[in-house]
Amino acid sequence: MEYRFLVNSDPLLLLNLELADPQRAKAWGIDTINGLEKIKERLQLLSQVYPDYLQEIKRSGLTDILSHLTTLWNLWLPLSLHLAQTRQQLNRPLIQGILGGQGTGKTTLCSMVSLILSHLNYQALSLSLDDLYKTYQERQNLLQTSPLLIWRGPPGTHDIELGIELMEQVKQAKSPILVPQFDKSRHNGEGDRIAPKLVERVDILLFEGWFVGVQPIQTYLEDPLTKESNQRLYEYLPLWEKLDQLMVLLPQDYKLSKQWRNQAEQKMKRTGKAGMSEEQINKFVEYFWRSLPPELFITPLTENTDLVNLIIEINSNHEINQVRTTN
């Protein structure tokens, strides 16, 4: 999909293309009555955003501009408009949860949506579950009582109260607020918390992570790490309750995480930075799968209409395969 094709197209043609995918049209609230107005609104926003979009693509090191333009039109633009509308209806800051495994594009989605929302006069803040990690010393102490938590990441390695306090401040529109930050390079890659950053205003909080919103289950679990992670999920429920909405970035096959993580490491190595070997990557990803097996914890969540409002299915090429709502 080319930019010139989009901006020069008859909005009615674009509407018909949108309605040809009923699930996506429903997700964005598009029908034959309001559709033309919504397409024109998206086209106008595209024209405003496009120069900054190109700069962001270049800054992020992304190469396939046409592929990402399709994602811009089909996902990032309508999602941003949806978030802005929801924020307006709430009449207070919105907290949007984003659940996605390694390589599903959480960081790119958050940066692009934040950029677009700025053109709609909304200030977005991206917060990762990683930013809520316990300090290095706290995690070292944790190992004494929970030796299975050898890597940061699984339930139990985060400061939940820190997240709850921040989200309460966001919902109450406090200003300014201190936002936690975590530096993964400290202590030879073990990572540690660093000084928080001062943020003046937050209209929409994009809270992303690999198990954001995931619920504990009542199934018999044999693996000791899975059992401990499942039990610790109960501690996270008060944090999840602060979310207004939850979307899921769902790979067609969760095993794609290994492939995507390998690609990311190779890209990083080409820039001269140190990276993990394929064997190290496999062990790392499998540790996360052991912690919360996707088929037990993620798949059932996508069928829970009370928790999830939007599902974005991603194929092996990192392209959007399907967008659907659970309502």
C-alpha positions in Angstrom: 0.0 0.0 0.0 1.5 3.3 -1.1 1.0 6.8 0.5 0.0 8.3 -2.9 -2.5 5.6 -3.4 -4.1 6.3 -0.1 -4.3 10.1 -0.2 -5.5 10.1 -3.8 -8.1 7.4 -3.4 -11.8 8.0 -3.3 -12.8 7.6 0.3 -15.7 5.5 -0.8 -13.2 3.0 -2.3 -11.2 2.9 1.0 -14.5 2.4 2.9 -15.4 -0.6 0.8 -12.0 -2.1 1.3 -12.5 -1.6 5.1 -15.9 -3.2 5.1 -14.5 -6.1 3.1 -12.9 -7.2 6.4 -16.0 -7.3 8.7 -14.0 -8.2 11.9 -11.6 -5.3 11.5 -14.4 -2.9 10.6 -16.3 -3.9 13.7 -13.1 -3.5 15.9 -12.8 0.1 14.7 -16.5 0.8 14.9 -16.9 1.3 11.2 -20.2 0.6 9.4 -22.1 1.8 6.3 -23.6 4.7 8.3 -20.5 6.3 9.9 -17.8 4.7 7.7 -17.2 7.5 5.2 -16.8 10.1 8.0 -14.3 7.8 9.8 -12.3 7.1 6.6 -12.1 10.9 5.9 -11.0 11.5 9.5 -8.3 8.8 9.1 -7.1 10.2 5.8 -6.7 13.7 7.3 -4.8 12.3 10.2 -2.5 10.3 7.8 -1.6 13.5 6.0 -0.7 15.2 9.3 1.3 12.3 10.7 3.1 11.1 7.5 6.3 13.3 7.7 6.8 12.4 11.4 6.1 8.7 10.6 8.9 8.6 8.0 11.3 10.1 10.5 10.3 7.6 13.2 10.7 4.7 10.7 14.2 5.9 9.9 15.1 6.4 13.6 13.9 3.0 14.5 16.0 1.3 11.8 12.9 -0.2 10.2 13.4 -0.8 6.4 10.1 -1.9 4.9 8.3 1.4 4.6 5.5 0.0 2.4 4.8 -2.8 4.8 4.7 -0.5 7.8 2.5 2.0 5.9 0.0 -0.8 5.6 0.2 -1.3 9.4 -0.1 2.5 9.9 -3.3 2.6 7.9 -4.9 -0.6 9.2 -3.8 -0.5 12.8 -1.8 2.4 14.2 -4.1 5.2 12.9 -7.5 3.6 13.8 -6.2 2.4 17.1 -5.0 5.9 18.0 -8.4 7.4 17.0 -10.1 4.7 19.1 -7.9 5.5 22.1 -8.5 9.2 21.8 -12.3 8.6 21.6 -12.2 6.4 24.6 -10.1 8.9 26.6 -12.7 11.6 25.7 -15.6 9.5 26.8 -13.8 8.6 30.1 -13.2 12.3 30.9 -10.0 11.2 32.7 -6.7 9.6 31.7 -7.0 6.2 30.0 -4.9 3.2 31.0 -4.5 0.8 28.0 -3.0 -2.6 28.7 -1.0 -4.3 25.9 -0.2 -8.0 26.2 2.4 -9.4 23.8 5.2 -11.9 23.9 8.8 -11.3 22.7 9.0 -9.9 19.2 5.3 -9.1 18.8 6.0 -5.4 18.2 4.9 -3.9 21.5 7.6 -1.2 21.5 7.0 -0.2 17.9 3.3 0.0 18.4 3.6 2.2 21.5 6.1 4.6 19.8 3.9 5.0 16.7 0.6 5.3 18.6 2.2 7.9 21.0 3.4 9.9 17.9 -0.1 9.8 16.3 -1.8 10.7 19.6 0.4 13.8 19.8 -1.2 15.0 16.6 -4.6 14.6 18.3 -3.4 16.7 21.2 -3.1 13.8 23.6 0.0 13.1 25.6 0.8 9.4 25.7 3.2 7.6 28.1 4.6 4.2 27.3 5.4 2.1 30.4 6.8 -1.4 30.2 6.2 -4.1 32.7 10.1 -4.2 32.6 10.2 -0.7 34.1 8.6 -2.2 37.3 11.4 -4.7 38.0 12.6 -5.0 41.5 16.0 -3.6 42.2 19.1 -5.7 41.6 19.5 -6.2 45.4 15.9 -7.1 45.9 16.1 -9.7 43.2 19.3 -11.1 44.7 17.5 -11.4 48.0 14.5 -13.0 46.2 16.8 -15.8 44.9 17.4 -16.9 48.5 13.7 -17.8 49.0 12.8 -18.4 45.3 15.8 -20.1 43.6 13.7 -20.8 40.5 13.6 -17.1 39.6 17.1 -17.1 38.1 16.2 -14.5 35.5 14.2 -11.3 35.7 10.9 -11.5 33.9 8.6 -14.1 35.5 5.9 -13.1 38.0 7.5 -12.3 41.3 10.3 -10.1 39.9 8.3 -6.9 39.8 7.5 -4.1 42.3 3.7 -4.3 42.0 3.0 -1.5 44.5 5.2 0.8 42.4 3.0 0.1 39.4 -0.3 0.5 41.4 0.9 3.8 42.8 1.9 5.2 39.4 -1.4 4.2 37.8 -3.4 5.8 40.6 -1.6 9.0 40.0 -2.2 8.8 36.3 -6.0 8.1 36.8 -6.2 11.1 39.1 -4.4 13.3 36.6 -1.6 14.2 39.0 1.1 16.4 37.6 4.0 16.0 37.5 4.6 12.3 38.2 7.8 10.3 38.6 7.9 7.4 36.2 10.2 4.4 37.1 13.0 3.3 34.7 15.1 0.2 34.5 18.5 -0.2 32.8 19.0 -3.8 31.6 22.7 -3.3 31.0 23.6 -2.8 34.7 25.3 -5.6 36.7 26.5 -7.5 33.7 23.1 -7.7 32.2 21.2 -8.5 35.4 19.9 -4.9 35.3 18.9 -2.4 37.9 16.5 0.4 38.5 17.8 3.9 37.7 16.5 7.4 38.5 12.9 7.9 37.6 11.9 10.5 34.9 9.7 13.4 35.5 6.6 13.5 33.3 4.3 16.6 33.4 1.2 15.2 31.8 -0.3 11.9 30.9 -3.6 11.6 28.9 -3.1 7.9 27.9 -0.9 5.4 29.5 0.2 2.5 27.3 1.2 -0.3 29.7 2.8 -3.2 27.8 4.4 -6.5 28.8 4.7 -10.1 28.1 2.1 -11.2 30.7 0.1 -8.0 31.3 -3.4 -8.9 32.3 -2.7 -12.7 32.5 -4.8 -14.5 35.1 -3.9 -17.4 37.4 -5.5 -20.7 36.5 -6.9 -23.6 38.5 -5.4 -26.4 36.4 -2.9 -29.0 37.8 0.6 -27.9 37.0 3.6 -30.2 37.1 6.5 -27.9 36.4 7.7 -26.2 39.6 8.5 -22.9 37.8 5.0 -22.8 36.2 3.4 -23.6 39.6 5.3 -20.8 41.3 4.5 -18.3 38.5 0.9 -19.2 38.5 0.6 -18.7 42.3 2.4 -15.3 42.1 0.0 -14.1 39.4 -2.5 -13.6 42.3 -0.3 -10.8 43.5 -0.6 -9.0 40.2 -4.5 -8.9 40.1 -4.7 -5.5 41.9 -2.4 -4.1 39.2 -4.4 -5.5 36.4 -7.6 -4.0 37.9 -6.2 -0.5 37.2 -6.4 -1.2 33.4 -9.3 0.3 31.6 -8.8 -1.9 28.5 -6.5 -4.8 27.4 -5.4 -5.7 23.9 -3.5 -8.8 22.9 -0.8 -9.0 20.3 -1.2 -12.6 19.3 1.3 -14.5 17.1 -0.2 -17.1 14.8 2.3 -19.4 16.5 3.9 -18.5 19.9 7.0 -20.4 18.8 7.7 -17.5 16.4 9.2 -15.7 19.5 12.4 -17.7 19.1 12.7 -16.7 15.4 11.9 -13.0 16.1 14.3 -12.8 19.1 17.1 -14.3 17.0 16.4 -11.7 14.3 16.6 -8.9 16.8 19.9 -10.2 18.3 21.4 -10.5 14.8 20.3 -6.9 14.0 21.9 -5.7 17.3 25.1 -7.5 16.6 25.4 -5.9 13.1 25.5 -2.5 14.9 28.5 -3.7 16.9 26.7 -4.5 20.2 27.1 -7.7 22.0 24.3 -10.2 21.8 23.2 -13.6 22.8 24.0 -16.8 20.9 21.2 -18.8 19.4 21.6 -21.4 22.2 21.4 -18.6 24.8 18.3 -17.2 23.1 16.6 -20.5 23.0 17.2 -21.1 26.7 16.0 -17.6 27.6 12.8 -17.8 25.6 12.0 -21.4 26.8 12.4 -20.2 30.4 9.6 -17.7 29.8 7.5 -20.4 28.2 8.1 -22.6 31.2 7.1 -19.8 33.5 3.7 -19.2 31.8 3.1 -21.6 28.9 1.2 -19.6 26.3 -1.3 -22.3 25.4 -2.4 -22.4 29.1 -2.3 -18.7 30.0 -2.5 -16.6 26.8 -4.9 -18.6 24.5 -7.7 -18.8 27.1 -7.4 -15.0 27.8 -8.2 -14.2 24.1 -11.6 -15.9 24.6 -12.4 -13.9 27.8 -14.6 -11.0 26.7 -14.7 -9.5 30.2 -10.9 -8.9 30.1 -9.8 -8.3 26.5 -11.3 -5.7 24.2 -9.1 -6.2 21.1 -7.0 -9.0 19.5 -4.3 -8.3 16.9 -3.1 -11.4 15.2 0.4 -11.3 13.8 1.9 -13.6 11.1 5.5 -14.8 10.7 6.4 -11.7 8.7 5.4 -9.4 11.5 2.4 -8.3 9.4 -1.1 -7.8 10.8 -3.0 -10.8 9.9 -6.3 -9.9 11.6 -7.8 -7.4 13.9 -10.9 -8.3 15.9 -12.8 -7.3 18.9 -14.1 -9.7 21.5 -17.4 -7.8 22.0 
